[in-house]
């Protein structure tokens, strides 16, 4: 791996339709997801990455209000999205799969 870090944009792959749950991006190992939003009707994630690192699936958890959360998600959502009157909360797993949540200051 190099010491080069860049912000890249990725399409979010969702495992199932609303009610949702598992989602992921295919990004370099060590990706730090900093934002998730809709852009041009596509759900996208922005991450700080080392573009020379090998790529892997980086998981996200998308939850609608009232949906049960797995125990391995960060206790605070990364962001909240609203689309067509539906609110979706985006969570990251707790230090899993070789990546970390970006530190916020």
C-alpha positions as CSV (number, residue, x, y, z in Angstrom):
1,X,0.0,0.0,0.0
2,X,1.1,3.6,-0.6
3,X,0.7,6.7,1.5
4,X,-1.5,8.3,-1.1
5,X,-5.0,8.9,0.1
6,X,-7.8,10.3,-2.0
7,X,-11.6,10.8,-1.8
8,X,-13.4,8.5,-4.2
9,X,-17.1,8.0,-5.0
10,X,-18.8,4.6,-5.1
11,X,-22.2,3.3,-6.0
12,X,-23.8,1.6,-3.1
13,X,-25.0,-2.0,-3.8
14,X,-28.1,-2.8,-1.8
15,X,-28.9,-6.4,-1.0
16,X,-32.7,-6.0,-0.9
17,X,-35.4,-3.4,-1.4
18,X,-36.7,-1.0,1.3
19,X,-36.8,-2.6,4.6
20,X,-33.3,-2.9,3.5
21,X,-30.5,-4.0,5.6
22,X,-27.2,-5.1,4.1
23,X,-25.5,-2.9,1.6
24,X,-21.9,-2.4,0.5
25,X,-19.4,-0.7,-1.7
26,X,-16.5,-2.3,-3.6
27,X,-13.6,-0.2,-2.5
28,X,-9.9,-0.5,-1.4
29,X,-9.2,-2.2,2.0
30,X,-9.0,0.4,4.8
31,X,-11.7,2.7,3.1
32,X,-13.0,5.3,5.5
33,X,-16.6,6.1,4.5
34,X,-17.2,9.8,5.1
35,X,-20.6,10.4,3.5
36,X,-23.6,8.6,1.9
37,X,-26.2,10.4,-0.2
38,X,-28.4,10.2,-3.2
39,X,-26.9,11.7,-6.4
40,X,-28.7,11.5,-9.7
41,X,-31.2,9.0,-8.3
42,X,-28.4,6.6,-7.3
43,X,-27.3,5.9,-3.7
44,X,-23.6,6.7,-3.5
45,X,-20.9,6.7,-0.8
46,X,-17.7,8.8,-0.6
47,X,-14.7,7.4,1.1
48,X,-11.1,8.2,1.8
49,X,-9.1,5.5,0.2
50,X,-5.6,4.3,-0.8
51,X,-6.2,3.7,-4.5
52,X,-3.4,1.1,-4.6
53,X,-4.8,-1.1,-1.8
54,X,-6.6,-4.3,-2.9
55,X,-10.4,-3.9,-3.3
56,X,-13.0,-5.6,-1.1
57,X,-16.6,-5.4,-0.2
58,X,-17.1,-2.7,2.5
59,X,-20.4,-3.2,4.3
60,X,-23.0,-0.6,5.3
61,X,-26.3,-1.2,7.1
62,X,-29.4,0.8,5.9
63,X,-32.3,0.8,8.4
64,X,-35.7,2.4,8.1
65,X,-37.4,3.7,11.3
66,X,-38.5,0.9,13.5
67,X,-36.3,-1.7,11.8
68,X,-34.3,-4.0,14.1
69,X,-30.5,-3.4,14.0
70,X,-27.8,-6.0,14.3
71,X,-25.5,-5.8,17.3
72,X,-22.4,-5.2,15.3
73,X,-23.3,-1.7,14.0
74,X,-21.8,1.6,15.3
75,X,-24.2,3.1,17.9
76,X,-24.5,6.4,16.0
77,X,-25.6,6.5,12.3
78,X,-23.2,7.9,9.8
79,X,-26.1,9.9,8.2
80,X,-29.8,10.1,7.7
81,X,-31.3,10.1,4.2
82,X,-34.9,11.0,3.1
83,X,-36.3,9.8,-0.2
84,X,-39.9,10.0,-1.3
85,X,-41.0,10.4,2.3
86,X,-39.0,7.4,3.6
87,X,-36.3,8.0,6.2
88,X,-33.2,5.8,6.0
89,X,-30.5,5.7,8.6
90,X,-27.0,4.6,7.4
91,X,-24.8,2.7,9.9
92,X,-21.3,1.3,9.7
93,X,-20.2,-2.0,11.3
94,X,-18.0,-1.7,14.4
95,X,-14.4,-2.0,13.3
96,X,-15.2,-4.9,11.0
97,X,-13.9,-6.2,7.7
98,X,-10.6,-4.3,7.8
99,X,-11.9,-0.8,7.6
100,X,-12.6,2.0,10.0
101,X,-15.2,4.7,10.3
102,X,-13.6,8.1,9.6
103,X,-12.8,10.1,12.7
104,X,-14.9,13.2,13.1
105,X,-13.7,16.4,14.7
